[in-house]
Amino acid sequence: MATVYKLGRDKKKKHAPYYIMYFDHNGKRQMVKGFTDRSKTDQLASKLENEAQQRRTGLIDPQQEELANQKRSGIESHLQDFESSLTRRKNTADHVKRTMGRIRRIIEGCEFKKLGDLAADTVECFLAELCIEEDLGHRTHNHYVQAFEQFCAWLFAKKRLVSNPVTALHRQNCQTDVRRKRRALSSEEFAKLL
């Protein structure tokens, strides 16, 4: 049974909030701030206790609920965690900077705010427009795709997403768009080099 009370220092104050003490589905004692109105706080207390009971009996899956909360969470904290993960894996500072720059550019261009917003179609449209606007080659396009796929695969591996939303992203054939033709040096060029 949940307990509704005011803090000792607030008992005589009319507009002080009530607090709720209840046990969650793991048996841990939780304290939640309620409202200044006792009846509304009682309703909240019964709601919290009912949800805890449903979690205990299995009607509400805590893991599914946590995944749903993750999808609604802001994307910036996940980006920071991913960046620190890249740094811990002893990648060079230049690699981390480029990878994070590409990921952030896609997120800002697609206007993703939450993890639930991530979608392969939106990313493909953005990258197509970016390639046209800035005359990017196929190899650069593929670097953007690779960086974003790496971020989404990390989210999936860390159980922050139920599935990888960008597994359908396609890469472009780099051999059809060669920007710098590689060739062997002629004997005259090689002599000048020496």
Secondary structure, DSSP 8 states (H G I E B T S, - for coil): --EEE--GGGTT-TT---EEEEE-TTS-EEEEE--SSHHHHHHHHHHHHHHHHHHHHTSS-HHHHHHHHHHHSBSHHHHHHHHHHHHHTT--HHHHHHHHHHHHHHHHHHT--BGGG--HHHHHHHHHHHHHHHT--HHHHHHHHHHHHHHHHHHHHTTSSSS-TTTT-----GGGS-SS------HHHHHHH-
